[in-house]
């Protein structure tokens, strides 16, 4: 079966615009949420990790006559960087110079890409809800036209000219993990050669207010696995990966391979609408399936050799039960394997969280360095997981990524070093 390679990366995050800014921010390990600049955010803790004002995309305000919200604009910005990084180019389409629509056959563009074999799998929890929230409060877009709440995949697919599957996944905070897994399935099944995959999330007044009402927002910062954690803190942005079959990447001479998506495991707690199942049985199942598919044994890289598991990027949101359940399973399944918390760095990016974790895993594998974690305070004795606070060289060839969601949706992904 053909390997699924990561050949391009794109990011827009609270650390700034671009993957380089993200990698620098991972090493700086110094972030904090801010008060959202929303006069209607009447809630106890209107805090969030926001994309810096200077790095916000300059549109587009609409596509094909439909207004675009912040989520779609974020997705487009990250997708453009990822596609350029992969050495690909948007295919001629409705927005192209001719305005005659996209190409109609294999390699109709002369780019080496068959547009029918390019797919898009993006995710979001709230999509372009900011447009709808604006309509509710008398702040409609200038065009006044209605727009769907979840157009991200079609927006990116329309921009690129992708004529394969274009799907938007929205099963809450596991969504971008599922989108990446679906992308890998499309490649392995022979349905696609290239998939633009990932997730985007933007500030939503409704989402932040709901979590405030649930008492699930930490008043200080996102502090996963810390003794004094009091909830999560949201973040926004977009992370996009170009996934590609190894044979296609070789044939076109892909210039960079960051790693490969080596395994994926799905499961569902079928337990509660919001709370994780206390035993962790189903999140362990997802981890074991992903590790098994990748051919990776449990345990740390130092114990299982240089080909073993080198790090874990956990789901760990800073909420009480979630962190305890996940840490217990990790302690039993991957003892002493170092953790890197993306959420401590940029907050909980909801439907984009799995994509940001995958982006971080790809960078760690590519640079063979695990950056320091953002300090979260005294560790919770019930969360026996190793959060390193200094940079360290990789001790294994694989990284495990976890993403969980309301409804008991769980996914684990295993990323591996690119083959020599």
C-alpha positions in Angstrom: 0.0 0.0 0.0 1.4 3.4 -1.0 2.6 5.6 1.8 0.7 8.9 2.5 3.3 11.7 2.6 3.1 15.2 4.0 4.5 17.4 1.2 3.3 20.8 2.2 2.4 22.8 5.3 0.5 26.0 5.9 -0.5 27.8 9.1 -2.2 31.0 10.4 -2.2 31.0 14.2 -2.0 33.1 17.3 1.7 32.9 16.7 1.4 34.8 13.4 1.2 34.1 9.7 3.1 31.1 8.3 4.7 27.9 9.3 8.0 29.5 10.2 6.2 31.8 12.7 4.5 28.7 14.2 7.8 26.8 14.6 9.5 29.9 16.2 6.6 30.2 18.5 6.8 26.6 19.5 10.4 27.2 20.6 9.7 30.5 22.3 7.0 28.8 24.4 5.6 32.2 25.6 2.0 32.9 24.9 -1.1 34.2 26.6 -4.8 34.7 25.8 -6.2 38.2 25.3 -9.6 39.7 25.9 -11.7 39.4 22.7 -12.3 42.8 21.1 -16.1 42.2 20.9 -18.3 44.7 22.8 -21.1 42.1 22.8 -19.0 39.5 24.5 -21.0 39.8 27.8 -19.6 36.8 29.6 -17.4 36.1 32.6 -14.2 35.1 30.8 -14.1 36.6 27.3 -10.6 35.3 26.7 -9.1 33.7 23.6 -5.8 33.1 21.8 -6.4 35.3 18.7 -4.6 35.6 15.4 -2.7 38.9 15.6 -4.4 41.8 14.0 -1.4 42.5 11.7 -1.6 38.9 10.4 -5.3 38.8 9.6 -5.9 37.9 5.9 -6.9 40.8 3.6 -10.0 39.0 2.3 -11.3 37.8 0.1 -14.6 39.2 1.2 -16.6 36.8 -1.1 -16.2 34.0 -3.6 -18.6 33.3 -6.4 -20.8 36.1 -5.1 -21.1 34.6 -1.6 -19.7 36.4 1.4 -16.8 34.6 3.3 -16.4 34.7 7.0 -13.3 34.6 9.1 -13.1 30.8 9.1 -13.0 30.5 5.3 -10.5 33.3 5.0 -8.2 31.6 7.5 -8.5 28.3 5.7 -7.7 29.9 2.4 -4.6 31.6 3.8 -3.2 28.4 5.2 -4.1 26.4 2.1 -2.3 28.9 -0.1 0.8 28.5 1.9 0.6 24.7 2.1 0.0 24.4 -1.7 2.9 26.7 -2.5 5.1 24.9 0.0 4.3 21.6 -1.8 5.4 23.1 -5.1 1.9 22.9 -6.5 -0.1 25.7 -8.2 -3.9 26.4 -8.2 -5.5 24.9 -11.3 -7.3 27.1 -13.8 -11.0 27.4 -12.8 -13.9 29.8 -12.6 -11.7 32.4 -11.0 -8.9 32.0 -13.6 -8.2 34.4 -16.4 -10.4 32.6 -18.9 -13.4 32.3 -16.6 -14.4 29.2 -18.6 -14.3 26.8 -15.7 -11.8 24.2 -14.7 -9.9 21.7 -16.8 -11.8 18.7 -18.1 -9.3 15.9 -18.3 -6.1 14.4 -16.9 -3.3 16.9 -16.8 -5.5 19.3 -18.8 -3.4 22.2 -17.2 0.0 20.9 -18.0 0.9 21.0 -14.3 1.2 17.2 -13.9 -2.0 17.2 -11.8 -5.3 15.6 -12.8 -7.8 18.0 -11.1 -10.2 15.0 -10.8 -7.7 13.4 -8.5 -7.2 16.4 -6.2 -9.4 16.4 -3.1 -10.1 18.7 -0.2 -10.9 17.5 3.3 -11.2 20.4 5.8 -12.9 20.7 9.1 -14.3 23.3 11.4 -16.5 23.4 14.5 -18.1 26.8 13.9 -17.2 27.6 10.3 -18.3 31.1 9.1 -20.6 31.5 12.1 -19.3 35.0 12.5 -21.3 36.1 9.5 -24.5 34.7 11.0 -23.7 36.2 14.4 -23.3 39.5 12.5 -26.7 39.2 10.9 -28.3 38.5 14.2 -26.9 41.7 15.6 -27.4 44.0 12.6 -23.9 43.6 11.2 -24.6 41.9 7.9 -21.9 41.8 5.1 -22.0 44.6 2.6 -23.5 42.3 0.0 -26.4 41.4 2.3 -26.4 37.9 0.8 -26.9 34.7 2.8 -24.0 32.3 3.0 -23.7 28.7 4.4 -22.0 28.3 7.8 -19.6 25.5 6.7 -18.3 26.3 3.2 -14.5 25.9 4.0 -13.8 22.8 1.8 -15.8 24.1 -1.2 -14.1 27.5 -0.9 -10.6 26.0 -0.9 -11.6 23.5 -3.5 -13.0 26.2 -5.7 -9.9 28.4 -5.4 -7.6 25.5 -6.2 -9.7 23.9 -8.9 -9.9 20.5 -7.1 -12.5 18.3 -8.8 -12.2 15.3 -6.5 -14.0 14.9 -3.2 -14.5 18.2 -1.4 -15.8 17.6 2.1 -16.1 19.6 5.3 -16.0 17.6 8.5 -17.7 19.0 11.6 -17.8 16.5 14.4 -16.6 19.0 17.0 -13.1 19.0 18.4 -12.0 15.7 16.7 -13.0 17.1 13.3 -9.6 17.8 11.7 -8.2 14.5 12.9 -11.1 12.8 11.1 -10.5 15.0 8.0 -6.8 14.0 7.9 -7.8 10.3 8.3 -10.3 10.6 5.5 -7.7 12.2 3.3 -5.4 9.3 3.9 -8.2 6.9 3.1 -8.9 8.7 -0.2 -5.2 8.3 -1.2 -4.9 4.7 0.0 -8.1 3.7 -1.8 -6.9 5.2 -5.0 -9.6 7.9 -5.1 -7.1 10.8 -4.9 -3.4 11.5 -5.5 -3.3 14.8 -3.6 -5.5 15.9 -0.7 -5.5 19.4 0.8 -6.5 18.6 4.4 -6.7 20.3 7.8 -8.9 22.6 9.7 -9.8 26.2 10.6 -11.6 27.8 13.4 -12.4 31.5 14.2 -13.7 33.4 17.1 -17.4 32.8 17.7 -19.3 34.7 20.3 -21.8 31.9 20.6 -19.2 29.2 21.1 -17.3 31.2 23.7 -20.5 32.2 25.6 -21.7 28.6 25.7 -18.4 27.4 27.2 -18.6 30.2 29.7 -22.1 29.1 30.7 -20.8 25.5 31.1 -18.1 26.9 33.5 -15.5 25.4 31.2 -13.3 28.5 30.5 -10.1 28.9 32.5 -9.9 32.5 33.8 -6.1 32.7 33.2 -4.8 30.5 30.3 -5.0 27.0 28.9 -3.2 24.8 31.4 -3.5 21.1 30.4 -2.6 18.6 33.1 -1.9 21.3 35.7 -3.2 21.0 39.2 -4.8 24.5 39.1 -6.4 24.1 35.7 -10.0 25.3 35.6 -11.1 24.7 32.1 -9.9 25.4 28.6 -9.3 28.6 26.6 -10.1 28.7 22.9 -7.7 29.6 20.1 -8.3 30.4 16.4 -6.5 30.0 13.2 -6.0 27.4 10.5 -3.5 24.5 9.8 -3.4 22.8 6.4 -1.3 19.9 5.2 -0.9 18.7 1.7 -1.1 14.9 1.8 0.1 13.0 -1.3 0.7 9.4 -2.4 4.4 8.5 -2.3 4.2 7.4 -6.0 2.7 10.7 -7.1 5.2 12.7 -5.0 8.1 10.8 -6.5 6.8 11.1 -10.0 6.5 14.9 -9.8 9.7 15.3 -7.8 8.2 16.7 -4.6 10.9 19.0 -3.1 10.2 18.4 0.6 8.7 15.5 2.5 8.0 16.4 6.2 6.8 12.9 7.1 4.1 10.4 6.5 0.7 9.7 8.0 1.4 6.1 9.0 -1.7 5.1 11.0 -5.1 6.2 12.2 -7.7 4.9 14.7 -11.3 6.0 15.2 -13.6 5.1 18.1 -16.7 6.4 19.9 -17.4 6.3 23.6 -21.2 6.1 23.1 -21.3 7.3 26.7 -22.3 11.0 27.2 -23.0 14.1 25.0 -20.1 16.0 26.5 -18.2 14.1 29.2 -15.5 11.5 28.3 -16.1 7.9 29.3 -14.2 7.6 32.7 -12.3 4.4 32.0 -10.7 5.6 28.8 -11.4 2.3 27.1 -12.3 3.8 23.7 -9.6 6.4 23.6 -7.1 3.6 24.3 -8.7 1.6 21.5 -8.2 4.4 19.0 -4.5 4.8 20.1 -3.9 1.1 19.8 -5.4 0.9 16.3 -3.4 3.8 15.1 -0.1 2.5 16.6 -0.9 -0.9 15.2 -1.6 0.3 11.7 1.7 2.2 11.8 3.6 -0.8 13.1 4.7 1.0 16.2 5.0 -0.6 19.5 3.8 1.2 22.7 6.5 2.6 25.0 9.0 5.4 24.5 11.5 5.7 21.7 14.4 5.2 24.2 13.0 1.9 25.1 11.9 0.6 21.8 14.8 1.9 19.7 15.1 4.7 17.2 12.2 3.4 15.3 9.8 3.7 18.2 7.4 6.3 19.5 9.3 9.5 20.2 6.5 11.9 21.4 2.8 12.3 22.0 0.8 15.4 21.2 -2.2 14.9 23.5 -5.8 16.2 23.3 -5.5 17.5 26.8 -7.7 20.6 27.0 -7.3 21.7 30.5 -10.7 20.4 31.6 -10.8 18.3 34.7 -11.9 14.8 33.6 -10.6 14.9 30.1 -7.0 15.4 31.2 -7.2 12.8 33.9 -8.7 10.1 31.6 -6.2 10.7 28.8 -3.2 10.9 31.1 -4.1 7.5 32.7 -4.3 5.8 29.3 -1.0 7.4 28.1 0.8 6.4 31.3 -0.3 2.8 30.8 0.2 2.6 27.0 3.1 5.0 26.3 5.0 5.3 29.6 7.6 8.0 29.9 7.0 9.1 26.3 7.4 12.9 26.3 4.3 15.0 25.6 4.1 18.3 23.7 1.0 20.3 24.4 -0.1 22.5 21.4 -3.1 23.7 23.5 -0.8 25.2 26.2 0.7 27.2 23.3 -2.2 28.4 21.3 -5.3 27.3 23.2 -8.0 24.9 22.1 -8.6 25.5 18.4 -11.8 23.3 18.3 -12.3 21.8 14.9 -8.8 22.7 13.9 -7.1 21.2 17.0 -6.2 17.9 15.3 -4.7 19.7 12.3 -2.6 22.0 14.5 -1.3 18.9 16.4 -0.6 17.2 13.0 1.3 20.3 11.9 3.3 20.4 15.0 4.1 16.6 14.7 5.2 17.1 11.1 7.6 19.9 12.1 9.0 17.9 15.0 9.7 14.9 12.8 11.2 17.2 10.1 13.5 19.1 12.4 14.1 16.1 14.7 13.6 18.3 17.7 10.9 18.4 20.4 10.4 22.1 21.5 9.8 23.1 25.1 6.3 23.1 26.5 4.7 26.4 27.7 4.9 26.2 31.5 1.5 25.4 32.9 2.3 25.3 36.7 2.3 22.6 39.2 1.4 19.3 37.6 -1.7 17.4 38.7 -0.6 14.3 40.6 -3.5 12.5 38.9 -2.0 13.3 35.5 1.3 11.4 35.5 2.5 12.5 32.1 6.0 14.0 31.2 5.7 17.5 29.9 9.3 18.6 29.1 10.3 22.3 29.5 13.4 22.2 27.4 14.1 21.4 23.8 15.2 17.8 23.2 16.4 15.8 20.3 14.0 13.2 18.9 14.3 9.7 20.5 12.0 7.9 18.1 10.8 8.0 14.5 7.1 8.4 15.2 4.7 10.8 17.0 1.2 10.1 18.3 -1.6 12.7 17.9 -4.9 12.5 19.8 -8.1 14.5 19.2 -11.4 13.9 21.1 -14.8 15.6 20.9 -18.2 15.9 22.4 -20.4 13.0 21.5 -17.5 10.6 22.4 -15.8 11.0 19.0 -12.1 10.0 19.3 -9.3 9.8 16.8 -5.6 9.0 17.1 -3.1 9.5 14.3 0.5 8.3 14.0 3.0 10.4 12.0 6.3 8.9 11.0 9.6 10.2 9.7 9.9 10.2 5.9 11.6 7.2 4.4 15.1 7.7 3.4 
